[in-house]
């Protein structure tokens, strides 16, 4: 059984006035001077796609993923996790700061019920939470594709190996 998953993160950070003057070295060849403009938000985006082999049937993996209340908080460690809804969580990414400015980024995530062996995670609003100068948009999907063990091992030229016992 293989699990194909795609992770797409789009992070938009809006510039916050910290009542400080920006210091820029004229000799910095990496950062163009246009990036110091305070009027445009800085946008970060990440895309990830891969395949993960799991030595269990799609039915077993699906049963595990469907009971995320049992494992999500543990797997998110060291991030702090609070239950928001039956399928929603608040993750506190950490605590960061510099030059007297401190931020503790949080994101609300909802693990949607499976739809035809496909699982989705999306950003949800956190009630009564105002993000201090940033916005997060997280979208992820994972699809379970069951592959017979013999086919998998032939494809990866692992004929002398066997599936580990559970």
N, C-alpha and C positions, 0 to 999 in steps of 0.2 A: 504494500500500500504506500502510495506517495502522497504527500500533501504539497500542493503548489500554493504558494502564497505571494501576494503582492502587497507591498507597503508603500503608500504614497503619503508623504507628509508635506504640508505646506505651512510654513511658519511666517507670519508677517509681524515684524517688530516695528512699531511706530516710535519715532524719535521723541524723547521726553526731555523737556527743558530742566536741566539740573542746576541752573543758575551758575554754571561754570563756563569758562572760556575754553574752547577746544584748542589743544596744543598739537601742532602738526610739524613734523620735521620736513623741510623742503627736499631732503635727499632721499625720501622714502620712495623707491621705484615700484613697490608692490601695490600700494594703495593710491589710485588716482585722486587728484584734489576734488573732483566732482562728487566723490563719495562722502564728502564732509558737509554736503548741503543739508540743512535742517528741515527743508520743506517736504522732502520725499521720504516715505517709509522704507526701511531696509527689509527686503524680502528674502527668506531662505526657503529652499525647496529641496526635497530629497525623494528619490524614487528607488525602490529596492524590489527585486524579483528573484526568487530562487525556488529550489525544490528540496524537500526534506523527506528522507526515508524513515518510515516507522514500521517496526516489526509487530504489527497488530492488524487485525481486520478493520475495514472502514467502519464497521458497526461498533467495534470496541473504541476506536478513536473518537467517533461521533458521540458515543455515550459519555466519554471523558470530557469532551469539549462542551457538551450540553450541561454539565454540572460545574460550570466555572465558579460558582459560589464556593466550592470546596477548594479550589486551587489558585484563583486569580490573585488574591492578596499575597499569598506566599510567593508566587512567581514574580510579582512586581517588586518585591523587596530588593533594594533598600528604600524604594520610594514608599511614601506613606499612602495608604489607600483607605477611602471611606466609601461605604455602600451608599449609593444615591437612590437607586430604584432596584427592582428585581434583576435587571440586566445592566444597570448603570453604576459607574464608579467615578469617584473623584480621586485623581492621582496628584500628589504633590511631588513635583519633579526633584526638588531639593531647595536649598537656600543659597543664594549667590549675592555677592555684593562687592563693590569697589568704590572708592572715593566718596564714601558716605551714603551711597545709594544701595539699598538692599531690595531684592525681589525674591519671592518664593513662588515660582511659576506653578500653576495648577491647570489641569485639563480634565474635563468631563468626558468619559468614554462610555459608549453603549455597545455591548456585545449582542448583536442581533441574533435571533433564533435562526437555525440553519434553514437554508432554502436549496433543496436539491444538492446536498453535500457541499454547499458553499456557505461559508461563515463570513460575516462582515463586522467590522468595528468602525464606529464613526464618532465624531466629536458631538457632544451634547452640551447645552448651556449648564452652568453651575448656578443655581439660584442664589441671589443676593451676593454674587461675587463680581467685583469690578477688576478686570485685569489691569495692572499698573503699567501701561505702555506696550502691551503685546497682544496679539491675537494668534490662536492656534487652530489649525484645521487638520485633523488626522483622519485619514481614510485607509482602511486595510481590508483585504479580502483573502480568504484561504479556501481552496477547493480540494476536497479529498478525492483522489483518483486511485482506485484499488488496482494493483498490478500483481498477477500471480508470481509467487516467489521464484519459480523456475524461470519465467520470462525475465524477471529482474536480474537474476544471477547470470543468465546467458548474456544479457545486454551489457553487463558490467564485467564480463569475463571472470566470474568468481565461482566457477563450477565446483571447485573443491571445498568451498565454504558452505556452511549451513546457517540457518536462521537461529539466532540465540534463543534460548528458552526464556519464557516470561517469568 
